[in-house]
Amino acid sequence: MSKGQKNIIIIEIVVLIVGVILFIIGSSNSGMGKRKVLINELDNINKELTKQKLIYKDNNVIVKLIQDKLNTVQEMLKRYQDKKAKIDDIEMEKRKLVIFKDGTNEFFDKCSKINCAIDDVNNFIKRVETYLNNNQKDLKAAKSSRKVSKITRKEIVALEKELNDGIERLKNELAKAKLPEDYIDVSLETLNLDQPLVNLKTKVNYAIDVINEVSRPKETPIIPIHIKPTEPKRKLVIRNGPTVLKKYIPDYPSEFRGHELFTIIAMDVDKDGKITSTSVFQSSGNKKFDEFCKKMAYNIKYQAATGYYRDDPGNIFTIKDDTKYPFKCK
């Protein structure tokens, strides 16, 4: 082999090696480019969560719930930023991220409801405690004066106890709450405490007038409204949502192919894992494609959601729940 031929072979080998290196670098950059889309979306979610955290900075309950969400976002960011972490299906990750983002928006709505529920309860507690503290002298006189009828005195004692017990229960409910749904369930309507407060004020004012011998018509008895007591609502905890038993990709008609159509279908799954209804959660912009996917969603096999009552965590059972499934036709 001549020297010239050897040089040609060496040059070809060098060119081949350089080509392989460039291919590897290009593939790596391409992968990171796809990850960058996910990272940017998570950054936007992170900024919105941080903004909401500032809005509710005076509400420790909501701040803690938002911080939990922020921690989840940080964990997802670390995974996407780690070049060694393998991501098999970028498109599927994008779909998961869309669902996560929608769930975050629903979470913001819950934060607003939680804030209103806690404000209502705390304001009521403050009103009751302010009244009881500022009217101790009148309350004591109304409960002990012989000028006041025995029946009225007993009613005042009972109403005062009902209010004290009620606000204690409200405080305990707030202290025990952990999930967003728990805070929303804390309700003044459940205990119906507004009426006892009005009744107590009326009875005490009447008793003080009697003690001071104020000329006034005979007391008009307060006719109680007999409301059938409602059974306390048991708090259901969702342990696992509906789980797809096998990934489902329908055979898309040719009219949809090549248009990069993407939609998310929402569906209700009963306690047997059967889909009972479907609807378009996020439209593809193509009504025929959306309707096709709504029908195809009935072919997905689910394992039913499971849950338990907070007061009986050992008894786990299947429940009805809703879920979402993404469809994409390339």
C-alpha positions in Angstrom: 0.0 0.0 0.0 1.4 3.3 -1.1 1.9 6.2 1.3 -0.8 8.2 -0.6 -3.3 5.4 -0.1 -2.5 5.3 3.6 -3.1 9.1 3.9 -6.5 8.8 2.2 -7.6 6.0 4.6 -6.5 8.1 7.6 -8.4 11.1 6.3 -11.6 9.0 5.8 -11.3 7.6 9.3 -10.9 11.1 10.8 -13.9 12.4 8.8 -16.0 9.4 10.0 -15.1 10.0 13.6 -15.9 13.7 13.3 -19.2 12.8 11.7 -20.2 10.5 14.6 -19.2 13.1 17.2 -21.3 15.8 15.4 -24.3 13.4 15.2 -24.1 12.6 18.9 -23.9 16.3 19.8 -26.8 17.1 17.4 -28.9 14.3 18.9 -28.1 15.6 22.4 -29.0 19.1 21.6 -32.2 18.0 19.9 -33.2 16.1 23.0 -32.5 19.1 25.2 -34.4 21.3 22.8 -37.5 19.2 23.4 -36.9 19.2 27.1 -36.5 23.0 27.0 -40.2 23.3 26.0 -41.2 21.3 29.1 -38.8 23.3 31.3 -40.2 26.6 30.0 -43.8 25.5 30.7 -42.8 24.5 34.3 -41.1 27.8 34.8 -44.3 29.6 33.9 -46.3 27.4 36.3 -43.7 28.1 39.0 -44.0 31.9 38.5 -47.8 31.7 38.8 -47.6 29.6 42.0 -45.1 32.1 43.4 -47.4 35.0 42.5 -50.4 33.3 44.2 -48.3 32.6 47.3 -47.7 36.4 47.6 -51.4 37.1 47.2 -52.3 34.7 50.1 -49.2 35.5 52.2 -51.4 36.3 55.2 -53.2 32.9 55.0 -50.8 30.3 56.4 -53.1 27.4 55.3 -53.1 28.4 51.6 -49.4 29.3 51.7 -48.6 25.7 52.8 -50.8 24.2 50.1 -49.1 26.3 47.4 -45.7 25.5 48.8 -46.5 21.8 48.4 -47.3 22.4 44.7 -44.1 24.4 44.3 -42.1 21.5 45.7 -43.7 19.2 43.1 -42.8 21.6 40.3 -39.2 21.7 41.5 -39.0 17.9 41.5 -40.3 17.8 37.9 -37.8 20.5 36.9 -34.9 18.6 38.3 -35.9 15.5 36.3 -36.2 17.4 33.0 -32.9 19.3 33.6 -31.0 16.2 34.4 -29.4 15.1 31.1 -28.8 11.6 32.5 -32.5 11.1 33.3 -34.1 9.2 30.4 -37.4 10.4 29.0 -38.8 7.8 26.6 -41.8 9.8 25.2 -41.5 13.6 25.1 -45.0 13.9 23.5 -46.5 12.0 26.4 -44.7 14.2 28.9 -46.1 17.2 27.2 -49.6 15.8 27.5 -49.1 15.0 31.2 -47.8 18.6 31.7 -51.0 20.0 30.0 -53.1 18.0 32.5 -50.9 19.1 35.4 -51.3 22.7 34.3 -55.1 22.4 34.1 -55.1 20.8 37.6 -53.1 23.7 38.9 -55.6 26.2 37.6 -58.4 24.2 39.3 -56.2 24.3 42.5 -56.2 28.2 42.3 -60.0 28.2 42.2 -60.0 26.0 45.3 -57.6 28.4 47.0 -60.1 31.2 46.5 -62.9 29.1 48.0 -60.7 28.1 50.9 -59.8 31.7 51.6 -63.5 32.7 51.7 -64.5 29.7 53.8 -61.7 30.4 56.4 -62.5 34.1 56.5 -66.3 33.4 57.0 -65.5 31.0 59.9 -62.9 33.2 61.5 -65.1 36.3 61.3 -68.0 34.5 62.9 -65.8 33.2 65.7 -64.6 36.7 66.3 -68.1 38.1 66.4 -69.2 35.5 68.9 -66.1 35.9 71.1 -66.4 39.7 71.0 -70.0 39.6 72.0 -69.4 37.1 74.9 -66.4 39.1 76.2 -67.9 42.5 75.9 -71.2 41.5 77.6 -70.0 39.4 80.5 -71.6 41.7 83.0 -75.0 41.6 81.3 -74.7 37.8 80.8 -73.9 37.2 84.4 -76.8 39.4 85.6 -79.3 37.8 83.2 -78.3 34.3 84.3 -78.5 35.0 88.1 -81.2 37.7 88.7 -84.4 36.5 90.4 -86.3 39.2 88.5 -85.8 37.1 85.3 -88.0 34.0 84.9 -86.3 30.7 85.5 -87.2 29.6 81.9 -85.4 32.6 80.4 -82.4 32.1 82.6 -82.1 28.4 81.5 -82.5 29.4 77.8 -79.7 32.0 78.1 -77.4 29.4 79.8 -78.2 26.8 77.0 -77.6 29.3 74.2 -74.3 30.5 75.6 -73.1 26.9 75.9 -74.3 26.1 72.4 -72.3 29.0 71.0 -69.1 28.2 73.0 -69.3 24.5 72.0 -70.0 25.5 68.3 -67.0 27.8 67.9 -64.8 25.2 69.6 -65.9 22.7 67.0 -65.2 25.1 64.2 -61.7 25.7 65.5 -61.1 22.0 65.8 -62.3 21.4 62.2 -59.9 24.1 60.9 -57.0 22.5 62.9 -57.7 19.0 61.6 -58.1 20.0 57.9 -55.3 19.0 55.6 -56.6 18.7 52.1 -58.2 21.6 50.2 -61.6 19.9 50.3 -61.4 19.7 54.1 -61.3 23.5 54.4 -64.1 24.0 52.0 -66.2 21.5 54.1 -65.8 23.6 57.2 -69.2 25.4 57.2 -71.2 27.7 59.4 -74.3 26.2 57.8 -73.5 22.8 59.1 -73.6 24.0 62.7 -76.3 26.7 62.1 -74.8 29.0 64.7 -76.2 32.4 63.4 -79.6 31.7 64.9 -78.4 30.9 68.4 -76.3 34.2 68.4 -79.4 36.2 67.5 -81.5 34.4 70.1 -78.9 35.0 72.8 -78.7 38.7 72.1 -82.6 38.9 72.2 -82.9 37.0 75.4 -80.1 38.9 77.2 -81.5 42.3 76.1 -85.0 41.3 77.4 -83.5 40.1 80.7 -81.6 43.4 81.3 -84.8 45.4 80.6 -86.6 43.3 83.2 -83.8 43.8 85.7 -83.8 47.5 85.1 -87.7 47.5 85.3 -88.1 49.1 81.9 -91.7 49.3 80.9 -92.2 47.1 77.9 -94.7 44.6 76.5 -94.5 41.0 77.7 -91.7 39.1 76.2 -92.6 37.6 72.9 -91.3 34.1 72.9 -88.9 33.1 70.1 -90.5 30.3 68.2 -87.7 28.0 67.2 -87.6 26.7 63.7 -87.5 22.9 63.9 -85.0 21.7 61.4 -84.5 18.0 61.1 -80.8 17.5 62.0 -78.7 16.4 59.1 -76.4 13.5 59.4 -72.8 14.7 59.6 -71.2 14.5 56.1 -68.5 11.8 56.1 -65.3 13.1 54.5 -64.3 10.9 51.5 -60.6 10.7 50.7 -59.6 9.7 47.2 -56.7 7.2 47.5 -56.1 6.6 43.8 -57.8 8.1 40.7 -58.9 5.9 37.8 -55.9 4.0 36.4 -55.4 3.1 32.7 -54.9 -0.6 32.4 -53.3 -0.4 28.9 -52.2 2.5 26.8 -54.8 3.0 24.0 -54.1 4.5 20.6 -57.1 4.4 18.2 -56.8 3.7 14.4 -57.2 7.3 13.2 -58.9 7.8 9.8 -56.8 9.1 7.0 -58.6 12.5 7.0 -57.0 13.3 10.4 -53.5 12.1 9.7 -50.7 14.6 9.0 -52.5 17.5 10.8 -50.9 17.1 14.2 -54.3 17.1 16.0 -54.3 17.0 19.8 -57.2 16.9 22.1 -57.9 15.9 25.8 -61.1 14.0 26.6 -62.6 14.1 30.0 -64.6 11.1 31.2 -66.6 9.8 34.2 -65.6 6.4 35.4 -68.0 4.4 37.7 -67.0 2.2 40.6 -66.7 -0.8 38.3 -64.2 1.0 36.0 -66.7 1.5 33.3 -66.8 4.9 31.4 -70.2 6.4 31.7 -69.8 9.7 29.8 -67.2 11.6 27.9 -66.7 15.3 27.0 -64.1 17.5 25.3 -61.8 19.0 28.0 -59.4 20.6 25.5 -60.4 20.9 21.9 -58.1 20.2 19.0 -59.8 22.9 16.9 -61.3 20.2 14.7 -64.8 19.3 15.8 -64.9 16.0 13.8 -61.7 14.8 15.4 -62.9 15.8 18.9 -66.1 13.8 18.4 -64.2 10.8 17.0 -62.0 10.8 20.2 -65.0 11.1 22.4 -66.4 7.9 21.0 -63.0 6.1 21.0 -62.5 7.0 24.7 -65.1 4.4 25.6 -62.6 1.7 24.5 -60.1 2.6 27.2 -59.9 0.1 30.0 -59.7 1.6 33.5 -59.2 0.3 37.0 -61.8 2.1 39.1 -60.7 4.8 41.5 -60.4 3.9 45.2 -61.0 5.9 48.3 -61.9 5.6 52.0 -63.7 7.7 54.6 -61.4 9.8 56.8 -62.9 8.2 60.0 -62.4 4.7 58.6 -59.0 4.6 56.7 -58.7 0.8 56.8 -61.9 0.3 54.7 -60.8 1.0 51.1 -63.4 0.7 48.4 -64.0 1.6 44.7 -65.6 4.9 43.9 -66.9 7.0 41.0 -64.4 9.6 39.8 -63.5 11.6 36.7 -60.3 11.6 34.7 -58.7 12.8 31.4 -57.0 11.1 28.5 -55.0 12.8 25.7 -55.3 11.8 22.0 -52.8 12.9 19.4 -52.8 12.1 15.7 -49.6 13.0 13.8 
